Amino acid sequence: MTALSYQSGEPFPLGATADEHGVNFAIYSENATGIELCLFNTLEDDTESIKITLKERTNHVWHAYVPGLRPGQLYGYRVHGPYEPEAGHRFNPNKLLIDPYAKAVAGELQWHDDVFGYQIGDPQQDLSYNVRNSAPYIPKCVVINDAFDWGEDRSPRIPYHESVIYEAHVKGLTQLHPDIPDEIRGSYAAIAHPAIISHLKKLGITTIELMPVHFFIEDRHLVDRGLSNYWGYNTIGYFAPDARYSSSGVMGEQVAEFKQMVKTLHKEGIEVIIDVVYNHTAEGNQYGPTICFRGIDNLCYYRHTENPRYYMDYTGCGNTLNTRMPYVLQLIMDSLRYWITEMHVDGFRFDLAATLARELHEVQKLGAFFDIIHQDPVISRVKLIAEPWDVGEGGFQIGKFPPGWAEWNGLYRDCMRNFWRGGDNQLAEFAQRLTGSSDLYQNDYRSPGASVNFITAHDGFTLRDLVSYEQKHNEANEDDNTDGANDNYSCNYGVEGETDDPEILQIRARQQRNLLATLLLSQGVPMILAGDELGNTQFGNNNSYCQDNEISWIDWSKADNELFEFVCAAVAFRRSHPAFSRKRWFQGQPIRGIGVEDIAWFSHDGFQMDEEKWNDSMAKTIGVCLNGLGLRCLNENGEKMTDDNFYLIFNAYDGPITFTLPEAKFGDNWRVALSTMPLHYGKEEIRSGTQVPVEPRSFLLLQCPNGSAGKKPPVSLPEIADK
């Protein structure tokens, strides 16, 4: 083994930092007794060519500076210490470990018994000790050159109330797109390809939310069955963009490719949010592999039960990161800052975010994690979106995150699905969800933008499947169809799955439009699942986490172009009318000077809703009048914002309903702006008191001119009412 001179180096920053003369290495471990830096010549090396013992230790950080090393150097660590699982220590220097602060990782984990710290098959199970070298099977960290010409790149900084989010998987969105060259499909470069950008801009998307791009590990039980962790919620490298999505290389090129993607999207005015998994790691429970945190300092990085041999599992993934420990909190904060300052992302969606709030066993809204983020001058200024639940006791925390946070609104999803399939007792909640869920967010002085509304997401049915299947069909996952949610609030309208029945197809097409129109005209932030605008199907699979194939990839060749045009029109309408993206809550009170409420609710007879009507368990239809003079806010020029008046009619009955328009003070010269009915009303005015026939399971939006000061410029809408 070659010898190499080295110096003491610095304890900060953590990770591997290159300069023109060499590389500084720094790694945290409180309980280790010794750490060795291992240098590799190639990815194929079975063992390190150089091993350097880190002799300097500053406040639990071990460090060294190695002159002569350059970007592209492969490395890992071996960490010495007690192997005492019952005391929470699982040190094993026979196991090569990934640097938690690695900016790039090359190669993928090759599953082998030697990547486990214990001896597979030993009667003592994880209490046994495995002396075999794991280096041949472990990915290698890469020292990177972090130089990149960002030019004049700036974040679009789109306010929540003006945002339209598009949740997408890097590979799933691009793998089958016919206009993307084969050599970059499924990559960061493909996301930045003109074909994808054109699609996003025509659709009106302001913000793309990418499913996990941090370096992750494929689960052994999936690999053994020929499956994969397609979604990527199995993170092990919180600073490294996953090289699976790189078309340019794995030796640091993936970092530059990701940056170029962000730069290109920013130039087009599109924000980039990434889905992050700081609640658990890919090392699993006590029977998992030793590839990073477990071998560096198991007792510090993870939450343990009273018996430290075992892990607290609030995530359903075997372990939970210990956010009570200062260095673990530092890891998360450093990672977030890195992705903002160095990778230029515009925000984060936090997977199972309630886990991060757990101080002990209770979920604490103002836990250390949120205190630190709130005061951080970098992190606090980007979009922070919580998935506000985990699988532990008391983990459903929707509406309970601090000001400054937005949340995935699962109650919105369930209510809208149930309403449109004709569920009973839905009207009161429907009204709450349509108007921004003030019952969840207003008391914390948050705005309607705190509610990220969605009908579908990666986890569950696609929109087309939501109206085509009543049961999940996850047989391809090889879990006997036991995985995935059982209650999807879905409906197949007479046939399970695909059909040629024109009547059923018409109902399904209309219901997709109903759900999307409702989403895009609700207060809050709409989030569209990539492919829903095209009628994409997963063939009834509502848990495609392990399907890296045509089940999960968007099939652009079968796009429903009429649906796409409808969604484009609905998004454009929302973005041109501030009445549907309010910054402040409705007050339900008359507006001074005109005596008409900012919002009013009507039954089909044209009279305002009373308590009896709200409590009618069988009611499935309602009209809503939005007064464009009641926005109560100023535009960027300091002018009072106003808009036209709008009347929204929702009919979730399976039969036609005749609506009588309300009295003239709410509007007297209505025109059809958007409709999911095949009936085409044309452009003629519809007067107050007119009886308007509304077909079964249909939505109708009427528009009445109002003052124009402060309004956004109108957009040109295609003729869509008859599609």
C-alpha positions in Angstrom: 0.0 0.0 0.0 1.5 3.3 -1.1 2.4 5.9 1.6 1.4 9.5 1.2 2.3 12.6 3.2 -0.5 14.6 4.8 -1.1 17.5 7.1 -3.4 18.1 10.1 -6.0 20.0 8.0 -9.1 21.8 9.3 -12.3 20.6 11.0 -14.4 22.8 8.8 -16.0 22.4 6.4 -17.1 18.8 6.8 -16.6 16.6 3.8 -13.9 16.7 1.1 -12.9 20.2 0.0 -10.4 20.7 -2.8 -8.2 23.7 -3.4 -5.4 24.2 -5.9 -2.9 22.3 -3.7 -4.8 19.4 -2.3 -7.9 18.2 -0.5 -9.1 18.7 3.1 -11.1 15.9 4.7 -13.3 16.3 7.8 -15.7 13.8 9.3 -17.7 13.8 12.5 -17.8 10.9 15.0 -18.2 11.4 18.7 -17.7 7.8 19.9 -15.1 6.5 17.4 -11.6 5.6 18.6 -10.0 6.0 15.3 -10.7 6.8 11.6 -8.9 5.9 8.4 -9.3 7.8 5.1 -9.2 5.3 2.3 -8.2 6.4 -1.2 -9.0 4.4 -4.4 -7.6 4.5 -7.9 -10.6 3.1 -9.7 -14.2 2.1 -9.0 -13.3 -1.5 -9.6 -10.6 -1.6 -6.8 -11.4 -4.3 -4.2 -9.4 -2.4 -1.6 -7.9 1.0 -1.1 -4.5 2.0 -2.6 -3.7 4.4 0.2 -4.9 4.4 3.8 -4.4 7.5 6.0 -5.0 7.5 9.7 -6.7 10.7 10.8 -4.8 11.9 13.9 -6.2 15.3 14.4 -9.5 15.6 16.2 -11.3 18.9 17.0 -14.7 18.8 18.9 -15.5 15.3 17.6 -14.4 16.2 14.0 -11.5 14.1 12.6 -9.6 15.8 9.9 -6.5 15.8 7.6 -5.2 17.7 4.6 -3.7 15.7 1.8 -1.5 17.7 -0.7 -1.5 16.7 -4.3 -5.0 15.2 -4.5 -7.3 16.5 -7.2 -11.0 16.5 -8.0 -12.0 13.1 -9.2 -10.2 11.3 -6.3 -12.3 8.4 -5.0 -12.4 7.8 -1.3 -14.2 6.4 1.7 -13.7 5.8 5.4 -13.1 3.0 7.9 -14.1 3.8 11.5 -12.8 2.1 14.6 -14.6 1.8 17.9 -16.5 -0.7 20.1 -18.8 -3.2 18.5 -21.5 -3.4 21.2 -24.9 -3.4 19.6 -26.7 -3.6 23.0 -25.0 -0.4 23.9 -25.8 1.2 20.5 -22.3 0.9 19.1 -21.8 -0.8 15.8 -18.3 0.2 14.7 -16.6 -2.2 12.3 -13.5 -1.0 10.4 -13.9 -3.9 8.0 -16.7 -1.9 6.4 -15.9 0.9 3.9 -18.2 3.8 4.7 -19.6 6.6 2.6 -18.8 10.2 3.7 -22.1 11.8 4.9 -20.9 15.0 3.3 -19.8 13.6 0.0 -20.8 15.9 -2.9 -20.7 13.1 -5.4 -20.9 9.3 -5.2 -19.9 7.0 -8.0 -21.1 3.4 -8.4 -24.1 1.7 -6.8 -24.3 -0.6 -3.8 -23.7 -4.2 -4.8 -25.7 -6.3 -2.4 -23.5 -8.9 -0.7 -23.4 -10.4 2.8 -20.1 -8.6 3.4 -21.8 -5.1 3.5 -23.4 -6.1 6.8 -21.6 -5.4 10.1 -22.8 -8.7 11.5 -22.5 -12.2 10.1 -25.5 -13.2 8.1 -26.9 -16.5 9.3 -25.1 -16.4 12.6 -27.4 -17.6 15.5 -26.6 -14.4 17.4 -27.9 -12.4 14.4 -26.9 -8.7 14.6 -24.9 -9.3 17.8 -22.3 -11.2 15.8 -19.3 -9.6 14.1 -18.4 -9.7 10.4 -14.6 -9.4 9.7 -14.9 -9.5 5.9 -14.0 -6.4 3.8 -17.0 -4.7 2.2 -15.0 -2.3 -0.1 -15.6 -4.3 -3.4 -19.4 -3.7 -3.0 -19.6 -0.1 -1.7 -20.0 3.0 -3.8 -17.1 5.4 -3.6 -17.2 9.1 -2.7 -15.8 11.5 -5.3 -13.9 14.7 -4.6 -15.5 17.3 -6.9 -14.5 20.6 -8.5 -17.4 22.8 -7.5 -16.7 25.5 -10.0 -19.6 26.3 -12.3 -20.5 29.4 -14.4 -23.8 30.4 -13.0 -23.7 33.6 -15.0 -26.5 35.9 -13.9 -28.7 33.0 -12.6 -31.4 34.2 -10.2 -34.2 32.4 -8.5 -37.6 33.2 -10.0 -38.9 33.6 -6.4 -42.5 33.0 -7.3 -44.9 33.7 -4.4 -46.9 30.8 -3.1 -50.2 32.3 -4.2 -48.9 32.6 -7.8 -47.4 29.1 -7.9 -48.5 26.1 -9.9 -46.5 23.1 -8.9 -45.7 20.1 -11.1 -44.6 16.9 -9.2 -42.4 14.8 -11.5 -39.8 12.0 -11.5 -36.7 12.8 -13.5 -36.8 9.5 -15.3 -40.5 8.9 -15.4 -41.1 12.3 -17.1 -38.5 12.0 -19.8 -37.8 8.3 -20.5 -40.4 7.9 -23.2 -40.5 11.4 -24.7 -40.1 11.0 -28.4 -38.4 14.4 -28.9 -35.6 13.8 -26.4 -32.4 12.1 -27.7 -32.0 8.5 -26.5 -28.6 9.3 -24.8 -30.1 11.8 -22.3 -33.5 10.3 -21.6 -34.1 9.8 -17.9 -31.5 12.4 -16.9 -31.2 15.9 -15.5 -30.3 17.1 -19.0 -33.6 15.7 -20.3 -35.5 17.8 -17.7 -33.8 20.8 -19.2 -34.4 19.8 -22.8 -36.5 22.2 -24.9 -39.3 19.6 -25.3 -39.9 19.4 -21.6 -39.5 23.1 -21.0 -42.0 23.8 -23.8 -44.5 21.4 -22.3 -44.1 23.0 -18.8 -44.5 26.5 -20.2 -47.5 25.7 -22.3 -49.1 24.1 -19.3 -48.4 27.2 -17.2 -46.2 25.5 -14.6 -44.2 27.9 -12.4 -42.5 25.3 -10.2 -41.3 21.7 -10.9 -41.0 19.5 -7.8 -38.6 16.7 -8.4 -39.0 13.4 -6.6 -35.8 12.5 -4.6 -32.5 13.2 -6.4 -30.2 12.7 -3.4 -28.0 9.6 -3.8 -30.1 6.6 -2.6 -29.7 2.8 -2.2 -31.8 0.1 -3.9 -33.4 -2.2 -1.3 -32.0 -5.7 -1.2 -35.4 -7.4 -1.1 -36.4 -5.5 -4.2 -33.1 -6.2 -6.1 -33.4 -9.9 -5.3 -36.9 -9.9 -6.9 -35.7 -8.0 -10.0 -37.4 -4.8 -8.9 -35.9 -1.4 -7.8 -36.5 1.5 -5.5 -37.7 3.6 -8.4 -39.0 6.5 -6.3 -35.8 6.9 -4.4 -37.0 7.5 -0.9 -34.0 5.6 0.5 -31.4 8.3 0.9 -27.8 7.8 2.0 -26.1 10.9 0.5 -27.7 14.2 1.4 -25.3 16.3 -0.6 -24.8 14.2 -3.7 -27.2 14.3 -6.8 -27.8 10.7 -7.7 -25.7 9.7 -10.7 -28.5 7.4 -12.0 -30.0 10.6 -13.5 -26.7 11.8 -15.0 -26.1 11.5 -18.8 -22.6 13.0 -18.6 -20.7 10.9 -16.1 -20.5 9.8 -12.5 -17.1 11.3 -11.4 -18.6 14.7 -10.5 -20.2 15.4 -13.9 -23.6 14.7 -12.3 -23.1 17.8 -10.1 -22.5 20.0 -13.1 -25.4 18.5 -15.1 -27.8 19.1 -12.2 -26.6 22.7 -11.9 -27.1 23.2 -15.7 -30.6 21.9 -15.4 -31.5 24.4 -12.7 -29.8 27.2 -14.6 -31.8 26.4 -17.7 -35.1 26.2 -15.9 -34.5 29.4 -14.1 -33.8 31.2 -17.4 -37.3 30.1 -18.4 -38.8 31.4 -15.2 -39.4 27.9 -13.7 -38.5 27.2 -10.1 -36.9 23.9 -9.0 -38.0 22.2 -5.7 -36.5 18.9 -4.6 -38.2 16.2 -2.5 -35.9 15.5 0.5 -35.8 12.6 2.9 -34.2 13.6 6.2 -36.4 11.4 8.4 -34.6 8.1 7.8 -31.7 6.6 5.9 -31.2 3.6 3.7 -29.4 1.6 6.4 -32.7 0.3 7.8 -33.2 -1.4 11.2 -30.7 -3.5 13.2 -30.5 -6.0 10.4 -29.6 -3.5 7.8 -26.2 -2.9 6.1 -23.3 -0.8 7.5 -22.6 1.6 4.7 -22.5 5.1 6.3 -24.0 6.5 9.5 -24.3 3.2 11.4 -20.6 2.6 11.1 -19.5 6.2 11.7 -21.5 6.7 14.9 -24.7 4.7 15.2 -25.5 5.9 18.7 -25.5 9.6 17.7 -27.0 9.5 14.2 -30.1 7.4 15.0 -33.0 7.4 17.5 -33.0 4.3 19.7 -35.5 2.6 22.0 -34.7 2.1 25.6 -32.6 -0.9 24.5 -30.1 0.9 22.1 -29.8 -2.3 20.0 -33.1 -1.3 18.4 -34.2 1.8 16.5 -37.2 4.0 16.9 -39.1 3.8 13.6 -41.5 6.6 13.0 -41.1 6.2 9.2 -41.9 2.6 8.5 -38.4 2.3 7.0 -36.5 0.8 10.0 -34.9 3.9 11.5 -35.2 7.6 12.3 -32.5 10.2 12.2 -31.8 11.7 15.6 -32.6 15.4 15.1 -32.0 15.9 18.9 -28.3 15.7 18.3 -26.5 18.9 17.3 -24.3 17.4 14.6 -27.3 15.6 13.0 -29.2 18.9 12.9 -26.1 20.5 11.5 -25.9 17.8 8.8 -29.5 18.5 7.7 -29.0 22.3 7.8 -25.7 22.1 6.0 -27.4 19.9 3.3 -30.3 22.4 2.9 -27.9 25.4 2.6 -25.7 23.5 0.1 -28.6 22.8 -2.2 -29.7 26.4 -2.0 -26.4 28.2 -2.3 -24.4 25.8 -4.4 -27.1 24.0 -6.5 -29.5 27.0 -6.6 -32.7 25.1 -5.8 -35.7 27.1 -4.8 -37.2 25.0 -2.1 -37.9 21.6 -0.6 -40.7 19.2 0.0 -40.0 17.3 3.2 -41.0 13.7 3.2 -42.7 12.6 6.4 -41.9 16.0 7.9 -43.7 15.2 11.2 -40.7 12.9 12.1 -38.4 15.9 12.1 -40.5 17.6 14.8 -40.2 14.7 17.3 -38.2 15.8 20.2 -38.9 12.8 22.4 -41.9 10.7 21.3 -44.3 13.6 21.0 -44.5 15.7 17.8 -43.3 19.2 18.9 -44.4 21.9 16.5 -41.6 24.2 17.7 -38.9 21.6 18.0 -35.2 22.4 17.5 -35.4 21.6 13.7 -38.0 24.3 13.1 -36.4 26.8 15.5 -33.2 26.6 13.5 -34.9 26.8 10.1 -37.0 29.8 11.2 -33.9 31.8 12.2 -31.7 30.7 9.3 -31.2 33.6 6.8 -30.7 31.2 3.9 -33.2 28.3 4.4 -36.0 30.4 5.7 -36.3 32.3 2.4 -37.0 29.4 0.1 -40.2 27.4 -0.3 -40.6 24.9 2.5 -43.3 22.3 2.0 -44.1 19.6 4.6 -45.7 16.2 4.1 -47.3 16.8 7.5 -47.5 13.2 8.8 -45.4 10.1 9.6 -46.4 6.6 10.7 -45.8 7.1 14.5 -48.4 7.8 17.1 -49.7 11.3 16.8 -48.0 11.7 13.5 -50.9 13.3 11.5 -50.0 16.9 12.0 -51.8 18.6 9.1 -52.3 22.3 9.8 -49.9 22.3 12.7 -46.7 23.4 11.1 -45.2 26.8 11.9 -45.7 30.0 9.9 -43.4 30.1 6.9 -44.3 26.5 6.0 -46.7 25.2 3.4 -48.2 21.7 3.7 -49.4 19.0 1.4 -53.2 19.1 2.2 -54.2 15.4 2.3 -57.7 16.5 3.6 -58.2 18.5 0.4 -57.3 15.4 -1.7 -59.7 13.1 0.1 -62.6 15.7 0.2 -62.4 16.5 -3.5 -62.2 12.9 -4.5 -65.1 12.0 -2.3 -67.2 15.0 -3.4 -66.9 14.3 -7.1 -67.6 10.6 -6.8 -70.9 11.6 -5.1 -70.1 11.1 -1.5 -72.6 12.1 1.2 -72.0 14.9 3.9 -69.4 16.7 1.8 -70.7 20.2 1.2 -69.4 21.9 4.3 -65.9 20.5 4.0 -65.9 21.1 0.3 -66.4 24.8 1.0 -63.5 24.8 3.4 -61.1 23.1 1.1 -62.2 25.1 -2.0 -61.5 28.4 -0.1 -58.0 27.5 1.2 -58.7 25.4 4.3 -58.9 28.3 6.7 -59.9 25.8 9.4 -56.3 24.4 9.2 -54.2 27.5 8.6 -55.8 30.8 9.4 -55.3 30.7 13.1 -51.6 30.5 12.7 -51.6 33.7 10.7 -50.7 31.8 7.6 -52.2 32.7 4.2 -54.2 30.4 1.8 -50.8 29.7 0.2 -50.0 27.4 3.2 -52.3 24.8 1.6 -50.7 22.8 -1.2 -53.8 21.3 -2.8 -53.6 18.1 -4.9 -55.9 15.4 -6.2 -53.2 12.9 -7.0 -49.5 12.6 -6.2 -46.7 10.0 -6.8 -48.1 7.9 -3.9 -51.5 6.6 -5.2 -53.5 6.4 -8.3 -52.9 8.7 -11.3 -55.9 10.9 -12.1 -57.0 8.6 -15.0 -56.7 5.5 -12.7 -58.7 7.4 -10.0 -61.7 7.4 -12.4 -61.0 3.9 -13.8 -60.4 1.6 -10.9 -62.1 1.0 -7.6 -59.4 -1.5 -6.4 -55.7 -1.3 -6.4 -53.8 -3.6 -8.8 -50.3 -3.8 -7.4 -49.6 -7.5 -8.4 -46.4 -6.4 -10.3 -45.0 -5.3 -6.9 -44.9 -9.0 -5.9 -46.5 -8.4 -2.4 -49.7 -10.2 -3.2 -51.4 -6.9 -3.7 -51.1 -6.1 0.0 -49.1 -2.9 -0.4 -50.5 0.5 -1.2 -53.6 2.2 0.2 -56.9 0.4 0.2 -59.2 3.4 0.5 -58.6 5.6 -2.5 -62.0 7.4 -2.8 -62.0 6.2 -6.4 -64.8 5.1 -8.8 -64.7 3.1 -12.1 -68.2 4.0 -13.3 -69.2 0.5 -14.2 -66.1 -1.3 -15.4 -62.9 -2.0 -13.6 -60.0 -0.7 -15.7 -59.9 -0.2 -19.4 -63.1 -0.2 -21.4 -64.4 0.7 -24.9 -67.8 1.7 -23.5 -68.3 5.2 -24.9 -70.7 6.3 -22.1 -68.2 5.2 -19.4 -65.3 6.8 -21.2 -67.3 10.1 -21.4 -68.0 10.1 -17.7 -64.4 9.3 -16.9 -63.2 12.1 -19.2 -65.5 14.6 -17.6 -64.6 13.6 -14.1 -60.9 14.1 -14.8 -61.8 17.6 -16.0 -64.0 18.2 -13.0 -61.2 17.3 -10.6 -58.5 19.3 -12.4 -60.8 22.4 -12.8 -61.6 22.3 -9.1 -58.0 22.0 -8.2 -56.9 24.8 -10.4 -59.7 27.2 -9.2 -59.3 26.5 -5.5 -57.6 28.9 -3.2 -54.1 27.7 -2.2 -51.3 26.2 -4.2 -52.3 23.7 -6.9 -50.0 20.7 -7.5 -50.4 18.6 -10.6 -49.0 15.1 -10.8 -46.9 14.8 -14.0 -48.8 12.9 -16.6 -52.3 13.7 -15.2 -52.7 16.4 -17.8 -52.1 13.8 -20.5 -54.4 11.1 -19.1 -51.5 8.9 -18.0 -52.2 5.5 -16.5 -50.3 3.2 -14.2 -52.8 0.4 -15.0 -54.3 0.5 -11.5 -51.0 0.4 -9.5 -51.3 2.8 -6.7 -47.9 2.1 -5.2 -45.5 2.1 -8.1 -42.4 2.8 -5.9 -40.6 -0.3 -7.3 -41.6 -0.1 -10.9 -38.8 1.4 -13.0 -40.6 0.6 -16.3 -43.6 1.4 -18.4 -45.9 1.2 -15.4 -44.3 4.4 -14.0 -43.0 6.1 -17.1 -45.2 8.6 -18.8 -46.3 7.3 -22.2 -46.3 10.4 -24.4 -47.5 8.5 -27.4 -50.9 8.0 -25.8 -51.4 11.6 -24.6 -54.9 12.8 -24.3 -54.4 16.1 -26.2 -57.9 17.4 -25.6 -57.4 17.0 -21.9 -54.0 18.7 -22.1 -55.6 21.7 -23.9 -58.3 21.9 -21.2 -55.7 21.9 -18.4 -53.6 24.5 -20.2 -56.7 26.7 -20.4 -57.6 26.2 -16.8 -54.1 27.0 -15.6 -53.9 30.1 -17.8 -57.3 31.3 -16.5 -56.1 30.8 -12.9 -52.9 32.7 -13.5 -54.6 35.6 -15.2 -57.3 36.1 -12.5 -56.2 36.9 -8.9 -59.6 36.0 -7.6 -58.4 32.4 -7.7 -55.1 33.0 -6.1 -55.9 35.2 -3.2 -53.2 36.4 -0.8 -55.7 36.9 2.0 -58.6 34.9 3.4 -62.3 35.5 2.5 -64.2 37.3 5.2 -67.6 36.4 4.0 -68.7 40.0 4.8 -70.2 42.7 2.6 -67.7 45.0 0.8 -67.9 48.6 1.9 -69.6 50.7 -0.8 -71.3 47.9 -2.7 -72.9 45.8 0.1 -72.1 42.5 -1.6 -70.0 39.8 0.2 -66.6 38.9 -1.1 -67.9 35.3 -1.3 -71.4 33.9 -1.3 -72.8 30.4 -1.5 -75.9 29.4 -3.3 -78.1 26.3 -3.7 -79.4 25.4 -7.2 -82.5 27.6 -6.7 -80.5 30.8 -6.7 -80.9 31.5 -3.0 -78.0 31.7 -0.5 -77.3 28.6 1.5 -78.8 28.4 5.0 -77.9 26.0 7.8 -80.5 23.5 6.7 -79.0 23.3 3.2 -75.4 23.0 4.6 -76.5 20.1 6.7 -78.3 18.2 4.0 -76.3 15.0 3.9 -77.5 14.2 0.4 -76.7 17.5 -1.2 -74.1 17.2 -3.9 -74.4 20.5 -5.7 -73.5 24.1 -4.9 -72.9 27.5 -6.5 -70.2 29.9 -5.4 -69.9 33.6 -6.2 -66.5 35.3 -5.9 -66.6 39.1 -5.9 -63.6 40.5 -7.7 -63.8 43.7 -5.7 -63.1 41.9 -2.4 -59.5 40.9 -2.9 -58.3 43.4 -0.2 -54.7 43.6 -1.4 -52.3 45.6 -3.5 -50.4 44.6 -6.6 -46.6 45.1 -7.0 -47.2 48.7 -8.0 -49.1 49.5 -4.8 -52.5 49.6 -6.6 -55.6 48.0 -5.3 -56.2 44.7 -7.0 -59.6 43.9 -8.4 -61.0 41.2 -10.7 -64.2 40.3 -12.5 -66.9 38.4 -10.6 -67.1 34.7 -11.0 -69.8 32.1 -10.4 -68.7 28.5 -10.0 -71.3 25.7 -10.3 -70.5 22.3 -9.1 -72.8 19.4 -9.8 -71.6 16.0 -8.4 -75.0 14.4 -8.9 -75.3 11.6 -11.4 -78.3 13.5 -12.9 -78.9 16.9 -14.4 -79.6 20.0 -12.2 -81.1 23.3 -13.3 -79.4 26.2 -11.6 -81.0 29.6 -11.2 -78.5 32.4 -11.3 -78.6 34.7 -8.2 -80.0 38.2 -8.1 -78.4 41.0 -10.2 -76.3 42.5 -7.4 -74.0 39.5 -7.7 -73.7 40.0 -11.4 -76.0 40.4 -14.4 -74.1 39.8 -17.6 -72.4 36.4 -17.2 -70.6 34.5 -19.9 -69.2 30.9 -19.9 -65.5 30.9 -19.1 -64.9 27.3 -18.5 -67.0 24.2 -18.7 -66.7 20.4 -18.4 -70.0 19.8 -20.1 -70.3 18.8 -23.8 -73.0 21.5 -24.0 -71.6 24.6 -25.6 -73.2 27.8 -24.3 -71.5 30.1 -26.8 -70.5 33.7 -25.9 -73.9 35.2 -25.4 -74.6 36.9 -22.1 -76.6 35.1 -19.4 -78.6 37.4 -17.2 -79.3 37.1 -13.5 -82.2 34.8 -12.6 -81.7 32.7 -15.8 -82.2 29.0 -15.4 -79.0 27.2 -16.5 -79.2 23.5 -17.1 -76.1 21.7 -15.7 -75.5 18.1 -16.8 -74.6 15.2 -14.5 -71.2 15.4 -12.9 -70.3 18.7 -14.4 -68.6 22.0 -13.5 -69.4 25.4 -15.0 -67.5 28.7 -14.5 -69.3 31.9 -15.4 -67.5 35.3 -15.6 -69.0 38.8 -15.2 -67.0 42.0 -16.0 -66.0 44.2 -13.1 -63.5 46.9 -12.4 -60.1 46.4 -14.1 -57.6 48.3 -11.9 -54.8 46.1 -10.6 -55.9 43.1 -12.7 -53.5 40.9 -14.5 -53.7 41.0 -18.3 -56.2 38.6 -19.7 -55.1 35.5 -21.6 -56.5 34.1 -24.8 -58.4 30.9 -24.1 -59.2 28.2 -26.7 -62.7 27.1 -27.3 -63.0 24.3 -24.7 -66.5 24.3 -23.5 -67.6 21.7 -26.1 -64.7 19.2 -25.6 
